[in-house]
Amino acid sequence: MALSIALAALQVLLVLVGAPLVIGAMRQVRARLEGRRGGGVGQPWRDLRKLFRKQQITPEGTTVVFRAAPFVLLGSALLIAAIIPVVSLGSPLDSSGDFVAVVGLLFLGTVALALAALDTGTAFGGMGSSRQMTVVALVEPTILLVLFTLSLRVHSANLAEIAGGTLANPAQAFSLGRVLAFASLVIVIIAETGRLPVDNPATHLELTMIHEAMTLEYAGPRLGLVEWASGMRLTVLLVLLANLFFPWGVAPGGPGLVQVLIAVAAIVAKVAVLAMALSVGETFLAKLRLFRVPELLAGSFLLGILAVTASSFLPAAGR
């Protein structure tokens, strides 16, 4: 039990420390591809340090909803990091932390930020919240479909068992249902984390922004928490993508020190590759018009349905 708690704490620490570095690496790759020098991989950490040193500002008329939202967003991301298999398949929260709980925690953080934006009473906050809820209405069911597809083979909603099932039967990682589920989850991650072509994290154009519109009234330490938590959400989603589809390197329950070190190196490498791939894709993509975003998300939902169908009706050897 003590070892499981220590591994869960290690997973949380990795996400805490690594999330700004993931964002920095993505920005740096994009800068290089665009012919710019870039601020370096550690620039997000320097930005956070600067924000945490600034004065705390609270807009007039806001309630506890506005003040609590950054902590709810941060806490939900950290709880997901403790539940999902990051470096080990053994977590003290395995018994209660199935994929439905993970999706619920993602939704909790999104709703908290949307309510905080509405609490400010500004036009931009309301606009961003409305757009975010439109995206979430299509994203969350798709995540459930994808994870349900992965659970069919192992007959369990437990994420560690899903990853362990792929380790026990590596051939199923390349089945038709899994390929469709992988493509669907990639689109979902892009939408959930506000990346191109759904949203542009580097713009403040009021006619196009979604996530930025909800955080315009935040400043100082609270803005730092929101940005940090947003990076953690991207990181844990990339970890899910890596370890549910390609779990090689993840340590089994009750691992030794060498296995843990190998698992840490493996997840760092996998997340780095996925983050850089997303960044390369963003370089060559333009932002979609807002009314085109539901069409893209409906396509990802259709891929999820096809993934469930393929995994349910194809022979077991081809799943």
N, C-alpha and C positions, 0 to 999 in steps of 0.2 A: 504493500500500500504506500509506504514512504517513497519507494522508487517511482511509482506511478505519479505521485504528487510532484516529485522533483522533475520528472519528464514534462508534466503539464506546465510547470513553472518555466522550464527551459523553452518550451514552445511559445509561451506568452512573451518571454524575453526576446526571443528571436524575431517575433513579429514587431514588437515595440522598437527594437533597434534597427531592424532591417527595412521597415516600411519607408522611412525617408530615403534610404539608399536606393530602394527600388524606383521611387519617383525620380531621384537624381539620375540614375542610370538611364531611364527612359528619356528624360530631357536631354541628357548628354548625347545619346545616340541620335536623337532627332536633330539636335544642333549640328552635329558633324555631317549628317546627310544633307542638311540645308546649307552647308558651307560656313557655319558659324563656329566659334570657338567653344561656346557654352560655359556655364558657371562651374562645372565639375560635379562629380557624383555626390559630394558632400554638401552641395549648396542648400538643399532642403533643410539639413540640420542647422546651418547657419541662419536660415530664414526663421526657423522655429525659435532659436535662441534669441533672435532680435524681437520676435513677437512676444515672447514670455517676459521680456524686460520692459515692454511698453505699459503705459497706463491702461487700466481696465475702464472701458467706457460702456455704459448701458443706455440704450435709447429710452427716451421718456415714454411712459405708457405701457411698457412691456411688463410681463408677469414672470412668475417662476418658470413658466414653460420655456421662455427664451433663455433663461439662465441655466436651466437643467439640461437642455438639449445636447450641448457638447459632451457632457458627462455620460448621458445615455448612449450617444453615438460611440464614444470611446469605450464604454463598458461593454456594449454589445459586441464590438469588434474583438475585444480581449477575451470575452467568454467564448466566442467562436474559435479563437486561436487555441484555447484550452481544450475544446471538444474535439476538433477535427484531427486526423492523423497527420501531424507535421513532420515529426522525427520518429515517432513510435506509434505502434498500433495499440498500446496499452494506456488508457487514460482513466482516471477515477470518475470521469463524467460519462464514460461509455454507455452505461446502463440507461441514462436518461437523455443522452445527447445524440438522438438520431437525426436524419437529414431534415425532418419536419421542424425540429427545434432550431436547427441552423438557419433554415429559410425564415422562420419566425423571428429570429434575432436580427437577421438582415432587414426584414420589414420593420421591426421596431426602431432601428436606427434611422431608417429613411423617414418614417412617420414622425419621429421626434424632431428631425430637422425641418420637415415641411410645416409642422405645427409652429415651430419657432419662427419661421419666416412669416407665417400668417399672423403671429402674435405682434409683429412689428407694425402691422397696419399699413405697410407701404405697397405701392402698386407693383414694384418689382418682386417683392416677397410673395405676394399673392400669385403673380404670373409664374414665378419659378415653381411654387408649390403645386399649382395646377398642372403644369407640364410634367413635373416629377411624378405625380400620382397617375398621370396617363401612361407614363413609361412603366411604372411599377405594376399597374394593372395587367400588363402583358408579360413583364419580366418574371414576376414571382411564380405564376403557374408554369412557366416554361422551365424554371429551375426545378420545380417539383417533378415535372415530367422527365427531365433528364436524370435526376437522381433515382426516380422510380425505375427507369430503364436499367440503371446499373444494379439496382437491388433485386431485379427479377432472378438473376442467376444464383444468387446466394440466399434468396428468400429471407432477407433481413433488411431493415431500414438503418442498421448500424453502419456508420461510415467506415469504421475500422474493419468490420467484416467484409464490406464491399472491396476495400483495398486488399485485404487478405485473400479474398476469392480470386482476384486477378493475379496475385502472386502465386497462388496454387495452380492456376490454369492460365499461363501467359498467352495462349493462342486466342483466348476470347477478347483480348485487348484490341485485336484488329478485325473483329467481326463487323458486319454491316451496321447493326444496331449501335455499337459503340462509336463507330465513325460518325454516324448521323448525330448521336448525342454529343460528341465532342464539338462538332461544328455548331450545334445549337447553343452549347454552353459558352463558346467563344463569343458569339453575338450577344448573349446575355451579360457576360462580364463587361463587354464594351459599353452596353447601355446602363448597367447598374452602377458603374464607376464613372460615367460621364466622359467617356473618351470618344474620339473621332471614329466614325462619322456621325454619331448620335449627338454629342456635345463637344465643345472645344474648351478644355480646361485653361487655355491660355488667353481667352478673350473676355472682355467685359461689354460686348455689344448687347444692349438690352433686348434687341429683337431676336437674338439667337441663343442666349445663355439659359441654362437650366439650373445646374448646381450653383454657379456663381451668383445667380439671382437670389438664391436662398441664404447666402452667406454675406451679402453686401453690408448688413447692419452690424456684423460682428467685427471686433477689433481687439488688438492686444492679445492677452493670454487665451481668451475664449476662441478667437480666430485660430490661434495656434493649435488648440485642442481639436477644432473642427478639421483643420488641414491634416493634422497627424492621424486622426481617426479615419479620414477619407483614404489616406495612404494605406492604413492597416486593412481596410475593407478590400482594397485592390489586392493587397498581398495575400490575404486569406483566400480570396477567390482564385488567385493564381495557384496557391498551394492545393486547393481542392482540384483544380484542373490537372495539376501535375500528379498528385498522389492517388487520385481515383482512377485515372486512365493509365498512368505509368508509375506504379508504386514501387518500382525497383529501387532499392537503397533504403527504404523505410525499415527501421528496426522493429523486430517482433516484440511481444510483451516480455518484460523482464530481461532487457538487453544488457550487455556488458559495455564498458567504456569505449572499446574499439568500435562496436556496432553503432553506438550513439554518435561518435565522431564521423563515421562513414555516412550516417543518416543526415547529419547536419551539412556535410559537404555536398551530398546528393541533392538535398532540397534547395540549397543555395544555387547550385548549378542549374537545376530545372527551372526555378523561378526566374533566374537571370536570363535564360534562353527564351522563356515565354514573354518576359517583359520586353526584351529587345525585339522580339518578333512583332509584338503589338506596336512598339514604337516605330519600327520600319513600316508597318502597314499604315500607321497614321500619317507618315510623311507623304505617302502617295494617294491619300484619300482626302476628298473635300467634304465639308460638313453637309449633311443632308438638310433639305428644307424640313421644317418642323412637321408638316403634314405627311412627309414621306417616312418619318420615323416609325409610326405604327405599322406601316407596310413591311418595313424591315423586321420589326419585332414579331409581326404575324408570321413572317417567313420562318423565324427561329422557332416559333410555337409549332408550326407545321413540321419542321424537322424533328422536334421532340415527339410529336405524335407518330411520325414514321419510324423513329427509333424504338418506341414502345412496341409498335406493330411488328417490326422486324425481329425484335428480341423475343416477342411472345410466340410468333408463329413459325419462325425458321427452325430447323432442327437444332437440337442442343449443341451439336458439334460446331455449328456455324454461328452461334450467338456471340 
